[in-house]
């Protein structure tokens, strides 16, 4: 995998969480509920580790020699 391709993939991985978080009407709904929590809350709880994993993978791709 070339350096330019790694940087492109890393940039895409870094942008995805921002696009998802800024599209509030997408996840600003009550249903479906999971464990009594509205979708709005459990979606954000799931997106936190997903975003962290994407940032971590992006950091690894950028740091590869």
PDB file of N, CA, C and O in Angstrom:
ATOM      1  N   UNK A   1       0.850  -1.176   0.000  1.00  0.00           N
ATOM      2  CA  UNK A   1       0.000   0.000   0.000  1.00  0.00           C
ATOM      3  C   UNK A   1       0.892   1.234   0.000  1.00  0.00           C
ATOM      4  O   UNK A   1       1.725   1.402   0.891  1.00  0.00           O
ATOM      5  N   UNK A   2       0.722   2.082  -0.981  1.00  0.00           N
ATOM      6  CA  UNK A   2       1.545   3.276  -1.100  1.00  0.00           C
ATOM      7  C   UNK A   2       1.230   4.312  -0.044  1.00  0.00           C
ATOM      8  O   UNK A   2       0.177   4.290   0.592  1.00  0.00           O
ATOM      9  N   UNK A   3       2.175   5.220   0.122  1.00  0.00           N
ATOM     10  CA  UNK A   3       2.028   6.250   1.155  1.00  0.00           C
ATOM     11  C   UNK A   3       0.824   7.156   0.869  1.00  0.00           C
ATOM     12  O   UNK A   3       0.095   7.531   1.787  1.00  0.00           O
ATOM     13  N   UNK A   4       0.622   7.500  -0.389  1.00  0.00           N
ATOM     14  CA  UNK A   4      -0.506   8.374  -0.750  1.00  0.00           C
ATOM     15  C   UNK A   4      -1.838   7.676  -0.493  1.00  0.00           C
ATOM     16  O   UNK A   4      -2.787   8.300  -0.018  1.00  0.00           O
ATOM     17  N   UNK A   5      -1.910   6.392  -0.804  1.00  0.00           N
ATOM     18  CA  UNK A   5      -3.142   5.645  -0.570  1.00  0.00           C
ATOM     19  C   UNK A   5      -3.423   5.510   0.921  1.00  0.00           C
ATOM     20  O   UNK A   5      -4.572   5.618   1.349  1.00  0.00           O
ATOM     21  N   UNK A   6      -2.379   5.275   1.714  1.00  0.00           N
ATOM     22  CA  UNK A   6      -2.563   5.200   3.172  1.00  0.00           C
ATOM     23  C   UNK A   6      -3.086   6.517   3.721  1.00  0.00           C
ATOM     24  O   UNK A   6      -3.967   6.526   4.582  1.00  0.00           O
ATOM     25  N   UNK A   7      -2.548   7.634   3.229  1.00  0.00           N
ATOM     26  CA  UNK A   7      -3.017   8.943   3.696  1.00  0.00           C
ATOM     27  C   UNK A   7      -4.457   9.197   3.276  1.00  0.00           C
ATOM     28  O   UNK A   7      -5.225   9.794   4.031  1.00  0.00           O
ATOM     29  N   UNK A   8      -4.831   8.752   2.085  1.00  0.00           N
ATOM     30  CA  UNK A   8      -6.205   8.914   1.623  1.00  0.00           C
ATOM     31  C   UNK A   8      -7.168   8.101   2.480  1.00  0.00           C
ATOM     32  O   UNK A   8      -8.217   8.604   2.881  1.00  0.00           O
ATOM     33  N   UNK A   9      -6.823   6.862   2.759  1.00  0.00           N
ATOM     34  CA  UNK A   9      -7.668   6.010   3.606  1.00  0.00           C
ATOM     35  C   UNK A   9      -7.749   6.597   5.013  1.00  0.00           C
ATOM     36  O   UNK A   9      -8.822   6.603   5.616  1.00  0.00           O
ATOM     37  N   UNK A  10      -6.643   7.085   5.537  1.00  0.00           N
ATOM     38  CA  UNK A  10      -6.640   7.701   6.871  1.00  0.00           C
ATOM     39  C   UNK A  10      -7.534   8.945   6.882  1.00  0.00           C
ATOM     40  O   UNK A  10      -8.276   9.164   7.839  1.00  0.00           O
ATOM     41  N   UNK A  11      -7.467   9.750   5.834  1.00  0.00           N
ATOM     42  CA  UNK A  11      -8.305  10.953   5.771  1.00  0.00           C
ATOM     43  C   UNK A  11      -9.783  10.586   5.729  1.00  0.00           C
ATOM     44  O   UNK A  11     -10.604  11.237   6.375  1.00  0.00           O
ATOM     45  N   UNK A  12     -10.121   9.556   4.981  1.00  0.00           N
ATOM     46  CA  UNK A  12     -11.513   9.110   4.913  1.00  0.00           C
ATOM     47  C   UNK A  12     -11.969   8.612   6.283  1.00  0.00           C
ATOM     48  O   UNK A  12     -13.079   8.917   6.719  1.00  0.00           O
ATOM     49  N   UNK A  13     -11.114   7.847   6.960  1.00  0.00           N
ATOM     50  CA  UNK A  13     -11.461   7.345   8.292  1.00  0.00           C
ATOM     51  C   UNK A  13     -11.631   8.482   9.301  1.00  0.00           C
ATOM     52  O   UNK A  13     -12.426   8.367  10.234  1.00  0.00           O
ATOM     53  N   UNK A  14     -10.898   9.564   9.123  1.00  0.00           N
ATOM     54  CA  UNK A  14     -11.017  10.700  10.039  1.00  0.00           C
ATOM     55  C   UNK A  14     -12.261  11.540   9.747  1.00  0.00           C
ATOM     56  O   UNK A  14     -12.819  12.152  10.657  1.00  0.00           O
ATOM     57  N   UNK A  15     -12.693  11.573   8.506  1.00  0.00           N
ATOM     58  CA  UNK A  15     -13.831  12.409   8.123  1.00  0.00           C
ATOM     59  C   UNK A  15     -15.172  11.733   8.430  1.00  0.00           C
ATOM     60  O   UNK A  15     -16.143  12.414   8.762  1.00  0.00           O
ATOM     61  N   UNK A  16     -15.233  10.422   8.323  1.00  0.00           N
ATOM     62  CA  UNK A  16     -16.499   9.698   8.503  1.00  0.00           C
ATOM     63  C   UNK A  16     -17.192  10.035   9.832  1.00  0.00           C
ATOM     64  O   UNK A  16     -18.379  10.361   9.813  1.00  0.00           O
ATOM     65  N   UNK A  17     -16.509   9.972  10.984  1.00  0.00           N
ATOM     66  CA  UNK A  17     -17.217  10.296  12.235  1.00  0.00           C
ATOM     67  C   UNK A  17     -17.765  11.724  12.272  1.00  0.00           C
ATOM     68  O   UNK A  17     -18.845  11.952  12.817  1.00  0.00           O
ATOM     69  N   UNK A  18     -17.045  12.677  11.704  1.00  0.00           N
ATOM     70  CA  UNK A  18     -17.530  14.055  11.698  1.00  0.00           C
ATOM     71  C   UNK A  18     -18.789  14.192  10.850  1.00  0.00           C
ATOM     72  O   UNK A  18     -19.732  14.880  11.240  1.00  0.00           O
ATOM     73  N   UNK A  19     -18.804  13.546   9.707  1.00  0.00           N
ATOM     74  CA  UNK A  19     -19.988  13.601   8.842  1.00  0.00           C
ATOM     75  C   UNK A  19     -21.180  12.962   9.548  1.00  0.00           C
ATOM     76  O   UNK A  19     -22.290  13.493   9.507  1.00  0.00           O
ATOM     77  N   UNK A  20     -20.950  11.833  10.190  1.00  0.00           N
ATOM     78  CA  UNK A  20     -22.044  11.138  10.890  1.00  0.00           C
ATOM     79  C   UNK A  20     -22.549  11.980  12.055  1.00  0.00           C
ATOM     80  O   UNK A  20     -23.760  12.118  12.231  1.00  0.00           O
ATOM     81  N   UNK A  21     -21.643  12.545  12.856  1.00  0.00           N
ATOM     82  CA  UNK A  21     -22.074  13.344  14.005  1.00  0.00           C
ATOM     83  C   UNK A  21     -22.764  14.642  13.594  1.00  0.00           C
ATOM     84  O   UNK A  21     -23.662  15.101  14.299  1.00  0.00           O
ATOM     85  N   UNK A  22     -22.372  15.239  12.481  1.00  0.00           N
ATOM     86  CA  UNK A  22     -22.993  16.486  12.042  1.00  0.00           C
ATOM     87  C   UNK A  22     -24.324  16.271  11.340  1.00  0.00           C
ATOM     88  O   UNK A  22     -25.050  17.238  11.111  1.00  0.00           O
ATOM     89  N   UNK A  23     -24.666  15.043  10.993  1.00  0.00           N
ATOM     90  CA  UNK A  23     -25.957  14.742  10.375  1.00  0.00           C
ATOM     91  C   UNK A  23     -26.969  14.400  11.475  1.00  0.00           C
ATOM     92  O   UNK A  23     -27.482  13.284  11.547  1.00  0.00           O
ATOM     93  N   UNK A  24     -27.234  15.375  12.311  1.00  0.00           N
ATOM     94  CA  UNK A  24     -28.082  15.166  13.488  1.00  0.00           C
ATOM     95  C   UNK A  24     -29.482  14.663  13.134  1.00  0.00           C
ATOM     96  O   UNK A  24     -29.979  13.781  13.833  1.00  0.00           O
ATOM     97  N   UNK A  25     -30.148  15.168  12.090  1.00  0.00           N
ATOM     98  CA  UNK A  25     -31.492  14.635  11.792  1.00  0.00           C
ATOM     99  C   UNK A  25     -31.502  13.122  11.527  1.00  0.00           C
ATOM    100  O   UNK A  25     -32.538  12.477  11.686  1.00  0.00           O
ATOM    101  N   UNK A  26     -30.377  12.563  11.131  1.00  0.00           N
ATOM    102  CA  UNK A  26     -30.290  11.123  10.895  1.00  0.00           C
ATOM    103  C   UNK A  26     -30.517  10.327  12.179  1.00  0.00           C
ATOM    104  O   UNK A  26     -31.208   9.308  12.160  1.00  0.00           O
ATOM    105  N   UNK A  27     -29.950  10.776  13.279  1.00  0.00           N
ATOM    106  CA  UNK A  27     -30.051   9.996  14.520  1.00  0.00           C
ATOM    107  C   UNK A  27     -30.850  10.692  15.618  1.00  0.00           C
ATOM    108  O   UNK A  27     -30.889  10.202  16.746  1.00  0.00           O
ATOM    109  N   UNK A  28     -31.478  11.809  15.317  1.00  0.00           N
ATOM    110  CA  UNK A  28     -32.282  12.522  16.306  1.00  0.00           C
ATOM    111  C   UNK A  28     -33.721  11.998  16.289  1.00  0.00           C
ATOM    112  O   UNK A  28     -34.664  12.720  15.964  1.00  0.00           O
ATOM    113  N   UNK A  29     -33.855  10.727  16.647  1.00  0.00           N
ATOM    114  CA  UNK A  29     -35.170  10.092  16.718  1.00  0.00           C
ATOM    115  C   UNK A  29     -35.270   9.319  18.028  1.00  0.00           C
ATOM    116  O   UNK A  29     -34.260   8.986  18.648  1.00  0.00           O
ATOM    117  N   UNK A  30     -36.495   9.042  18.433  1.00  0.00           N
ATOM    118  CA  UNK A  30     -36.705   8.335  19.697  1.00  0.00           C
ATOM    119  C   UNK A  30     -36.679   6.828  19.477  1.00  0.00           C
ATOM    120  O   UNK A  30     -36.071   6.095  20.257  1.00  0.00           O
ATOM    121  N   UNK A  31     -37.334   6.369  18.424  1.00  0.00           N
ATOM    122  CA  UNK A  31     -37.414   4.927  18.177  1.00  0.00           C
ATOM    123  C   UNK A  31     -36.371   4.526  17.166  1.00  0.00           C
ATOM    124  O   UNK A  31     -36.066   5.340  16.295  1.00  0.00           O
ATOM    125  N   UNK A  32     -35.810   3.367  17.205  1.00  0.00           N
ATOM    126  CA  UNK A  32     -36.096   2.274  18.131  1.00  0.00           C
ATOM    127  C   UNK A  32     -35.387   2.489  19.467  1.00  0.00           C
ATOM    128  O   UNK A  32     -34.352   3.151  19.544  1.00  0.00           O
ATOM    129  N   UNK A  33     -35.957   1.929  20.482  1.00  0.00           N
ATOM    130  CA  UNK A  33     -35.346   1.983  21.808  1.00  0.00           C
ATOM    131  C   UNK A  33     -34.551   0.712  22.054  1.00  0.00           C
ATOM    132  O   UNK A  33     -34.890  -0.359  21.551  1.00  0.00           O
ATOM    133  N   UNK A  34     -33.500   0.848  22.829  1.00  0.00           N
ATOM    134  CA  UNK A  34     -32.677  -0.300  23.204  1.00  0.00           C
ATOM    135  C   UNK A  34     -32.400  -0.197  24.689  1.00  0.00           C
ATOM    136  O   UNK A  34     -31.699   0.715  25.128  1.00  0.00           O
ATOM    137  N   UNK A  35     -32.933  -1.109  25.459  1.00  0.00           N
ATOM    138  CA  UNK A  35     -32.754  -1.082  26.908  1.00  0.00           C
ATOM    139  C   UNK A  35     -33.375   0.139  27.552  1.00  0.00           C
ATOM    140  O   UNK A  35     -32.887   0.613  28.578  1.00  0.00           O
ATOM    141  N   UNK A  36     -34.442   0.657  26.967  1.00  0.00           N
ATOM    142  CA  UNK A  36     -35.111   1.834  27.505  1.00  0.00           C
ATOM    143  C   UNK A  36     -34.505   3.148  27.057  1.00  0.00           C
ATOM    144  O   UNK A  36     -35.047   4.212  27.356  1.00  0.00           O
ATOM    145  N   UNK A  37     -33.378   3.093  26.338  1.00  0.00           N
ATOM    146  CA  UNK A  37     -32.743   4.311  25.845  1.00  0.00           C
ATOM    147  C   UNK A  37     -33.218   4.614  24.423  1.00  0.00           C
ATOM    148  O   UNK A  37     -33.263   3.713  23.584  1.00  0.00           O
ATOM    149  N   UNK A  38     -33.570   5.866  24.144  1.00  0.00           N
ATOM    150  CA  UNK A  38     -33.934   6.221  22.773  1.00  0.00           C
ATOM    151  C   UNK A  38     -32.740   6.060  21.824  1.00  0.00           C
ATOM    152  O   UNK A  38     -31.585   6.053  22.249  1.00  0.00           O
ATOM    153  N   UNK A  39     -33.044   5.932  20.553  1.00  0.00           N
ATOM    154  CA  UNK A  39     -32.015   5.740  19.527  1.00  0.00           C
ATOM    155  C   UNK A  39     -30.938   6.808  19.601  1.00  0.00           C
ATOM    156  O   UNK A  39     -29.756   6.511  19.429  1.00  0.00           O
ATOM    157  N   UNK A  40     -31.337   8.051  19.855  1.00  0.00           N
ATOM    158  CA  UNK A  40     -30.389   9.167  19.915  1.00  0.00           C
ATOM    159  C   UNK A  40     -29.235   8.869  20.866  1.00  0.00           C
ATOM    160  O   UNK A  40     -28.077   9.123  20.535  1.00  0.00           O
ATOM    161  N   UNK A  41     -29.544   8.334  22.039  1.00  0.00           N
ATOM    162  CA  UNK A  41     -28.514   8.088  23.045  1.00  0.00           C
ATOM    163  C   UNK A  41     -27.688   6.850  22.748  1.00  0.00           C
ATOM    164  O   UNK A  41     -26.462   6.905  22.838  1.00  0.00           O
ATOM    165  N   UNK A  42     -28.321   5.725  22.396  1.00  0.00           N
ATOM    166  CA  UNK A  42     -27.515   4.519  22.189  1.00  0.00           C
ATOM    167  C   UNK A  42     -26.726   4.592  20.902  1.00  0.00           C
ATOM    168  O   UNK A  42     -25.686   3.943  20.786  1.00  0.00           O
ATOM    169  N   UNK A  43     -27.190   5.370  19.923  1.00  0.00           N
ATOM    170  CA  UNK A  43     -26.400   5.561  18.714  1.00  0.00           C
ATOM    171  C   UNK A  43     -25.095   6.288  19.055  1.00  0.00           C
ATOM    172  O   UNK A  43     -24.027   5.911  18.572  1.00  0.00           O
ATOM    173  N   UNK A  44     -25.186   7.327  19.885  1.00  0.00           N
ATOM    174  CA  UNK A  44     -23.980   8.053  20.280  1.00  0.00           C
ATOM    175  C   UNK A  44     -23.055   7.179  21.124  1.00  0.00           C
ATOM    176  O   UNK A  44     -21.834   7.261  20.989  1.00  0.00           O
ATOM    177  N   UNK A  45     -23.621   6.349  21.985  1.00  0.00           N
ATOM    178  CA  UNK A  45     -22.796   5.453  22.800  1.00  0.00           C
ATOM    179  C   UNK A  45     -22.063   4.430  21.932  1.00  0.00           C
ATOM    180  O   UNK A  45     -20.929   4.061  22.236  1.00  0.00           O
ATOM    181  N   UNK A  46     -22.692   3.979  20.876  1.00  0.00           N
ATOM    182  CA  UNK A  46     -22.039   3.036  19.965  1.00  0.00           C
ATOM    183  C   UNK A  46     -20.996   3.746  19.104  1.00  0.00           C
ATOM    184  O   UNK A  46     -19.938   3.189  18.813  1.00  0.00           O
ATOM    185  N   UNK A  47     -21.304   4.978  18.701  1.00  0.00           N
ATOM    186  CA  UNK A  47     -20.385   5.706  17.820  1.00  0.00           C
ATOM    187  C   UNK A  47     -19.088   6.119  18.520  1.00  0.00           C
ATOM    188  O   UNK A  47     -18.077   6.322  17.848  1.00  0.00           O
ATOM    189  N   UNK A  48     -19.090   6.248  19.838  1.00  0.00           N
ATOM    190  CA  UNK A  48     -17.858   6.627  20.543  1.00  0.00           C
ATOM    191  C   UNK A  48     -16.733   5.615  20.330  1.00  0.00           C
ATOM    192  O   UNK A  48     -15.652   6.017  19.898  1.00  0.00           O
ATOM    193  N   UNK A  49     -16.928   4.321  20.610  1.00  0.00           N
ATOM    194  CA  UNK A  49     -15.832   3.379  20.360  1.00  0.00           C
ATOM    195  C   UNK A  49     -15.560   3.172  18.874  1.00  0.00           C
ATOM    196  O   UNK A  49     -14.422   2.917  18.481  1.00  0.00           O
ATOM    197  N   UNK A  50     -16.599   3.280  18.044  1.00  0.00           N
ATOM    198  CA  UNK A  50     -16.396   3.139  16.594  1.00  0.00           C
ATOM    199  C   UNK A  50     -15.504   4.279  16.095  1.00  0.00           C
ATOM    200  O   UNK A  50     -14.572   4.052  15.324  1.00  0.00           O
ATOM    201  N   UNK A  51     -15.794   5.499  16.537  1.00  0.00           N
ATOM    202  CA  UNK A  51     -14.973   6.655  16.139  1.00  0.00           C
ATOM    203  C   UNK A  51     -13.549   6.521  16.665  1.00  0.00           C
ATOM    204  O   UNK A  51     -12.589   6.826  15.957  1.00  0.00           O
ATOM    205  N   UNK A  52     -13.416   6.068  17.897  1.00  0.00           N
ATOM    206  CA  UNK A  52     -12.078   5.886  18.469  1.00  0.00           C
ATOM    207  C   UNK A  52     -11.288   4.858  17.666  1.00  0.00           C
ATOM    208  O   UNK A  52     -10.095   5.042  17.425  1.00  0.00           O
ATOM    209  N   UNK A  53     -11.943   3.782  17.253  1.00  0.00           N
ATOM    210  CA  UNK A  53     -11.270   2.762  16.443  1.00  0.00           C
ATOM    211  C   UNK A  53     -10.854   3.336  15.092  1.00  0.00           C
ATOM    212  O   UNK A  53      -9.762   3.049  14.601  1.00  0.00           O
ATOM    213  N   UNK A  54     -11.720   4.142  14.498  1.00  0.00           N
ATOM    214  CA  UNK A  54     -11.367   4.761  13.204  1.00  0.00           C
ATOM    215  C   UNK A  54     -10.173   5.705  13.360  1.00  0.00           C
ATOM    216  O   UNK A  54      -9.271   5.707  12.522  1.00  0.00           O
ATOM    217  N   UNK A  55     -10.166   6.500  14.420  1.00  0.00           N
ATOM    218  CA  UNK A  55      -9.038   7.404  14.663  1.00  0.00           C
ATOM    219  C   UNK A  55      -7.757   6.614  14.907  1.00  0.00           C
ATOM    220  O   UNK A  55      -6.692   6.997  14.425  1.00  0.00           O
ATOM    221  N   UNK A  56      -7.852   5.518  15.649  1.00  0.00           N
ATOM    222  CA  UNK A  56      -6.685   4.696  15.934  1.00  0.00           C
ATOM    223  C   UNK A  56      -6.126   4.079  14.658  1.00  0.00           C
ATOM    224  O   UNK A  56      -4.914   4.099  14.441  1.00  0.00           O
ATOM    225  N   UNK A  57      -6.989   3.535  13.817  1.00  0.00           N
ATOM    226  CA  UNK A  57      -6.549   2.953  12.550  1.00  0.00           C
ATOM    227  C   UNK A  57      -5.927   4.017  11.656  1.00  0.00           C
ATOM    228  O   UNK A  57      -4.913   3.768  11.005  1.00  0.00           O
ATOM    229  N   UNK A  58      -6.529   5.198  11.622  1.00  0.00           N
ATOM    230  CA  UNK A  58      -5.980   6.295  10.824  1.00  0.00           C
ATOM    231  C   UNK A  58      -4.590   6.675  11.331  1.00  0.00           C
ATOM    232  O   UNK A  58      -3.680   6.916  10.538  1.00  0.00           O
ATOM    233  N   UNK A  59      -4.430   6.729  12.650  1.00  0.00           N
ATOM    234  CA  UNK A  59      -3.123   7.053  13.214  1.00  0.00           C
ATOM    235  C   UNK A  59      -2.082   6.005  12.857  1.00  0.00           C
ATOM    236  O   UNK A  59      -0.936   6.338  12.557  1.00  0.00           O
ATOM    237  N   UNK A  60      -2.484   4.727  12.890  1.00  0.00           N
ATOM    238  CA  UNK A  60      -1.561   3.666  12.498  1.00  0.00           C
ATOM    239  C   UNK A  60      -1.170   3.775  11.020  1.00  0.00           C
ATOM    240  O   UNK A  60      -0.009   3.579  10.661  1.00  0.00           O
ATOM    241  N   UNK A  61      -2.152   4.088  10.171  1.00  0.00           N
ATOM    242  CA  UNK A  61      -1.852   4.219   8.755  1.00  0.00           C
ATOM    243  C   UNK A  61      -0.907   5.380   8.464  1.00  0.00           C
ATOM    244  O   UNK A  61      -0.020   5.272   7.618  1.00  0.00           O
ATOM    245  N   UNK A  62      -1.103   6.483   9.166  1.00  0.00           N
ATOM    246  CA  UNK A  62      -0.241   7.655   8.955  1.00  0.00           C
ATOM    247  C   UNK A  62       1.159   7.392   9.481  1.00  0.00           C
ATOM    248  O   UNK A  62       2.138   7.858   8.898  1.00  0.00           O
ATOM    249  N   UNK A  63       1.263   6.650  10.579  1.00  0.00           N
ATOM    250  CA  UNK A  63       2.551   6.420  11.224  1.00  0.00           C
ATOM    251  C   UNK A  63       3.360   5.294  10.578  1.00  0.00           C
ATOM    252  O   UNK A  63       4.538   5.129  10.895  1.00  0.00           O
ATOM    253  N   UNK A  64       2.753   4.523   9.684  1.00  0.00           N
ATOM    254  CA  UNK A  64       3.475   3.415   9.039  1.00  0.00           C
ATOM    255  C   UNK A  64       4.654   3.947   8.238  1.00  0.00           C
ATOM    256  O   UNK A  64       4.559   4.992   7.595  1.00  0.00           O
ATOM    257  N   UNK A  65       5.738   3.236   8.282  1.00  0.00           N
ATOM    258  CA  UNK A  65       6.941   3.631   7.531  1.00  0.00           C
ATOM    259  C   UNK A  65       6.996   2.906   6.224  1.00  0.00           C
ATOM    260  O   UNK A  65       7.932   3.102   5.448  1.00  0.00           O
TER     261      UNK A  65
END
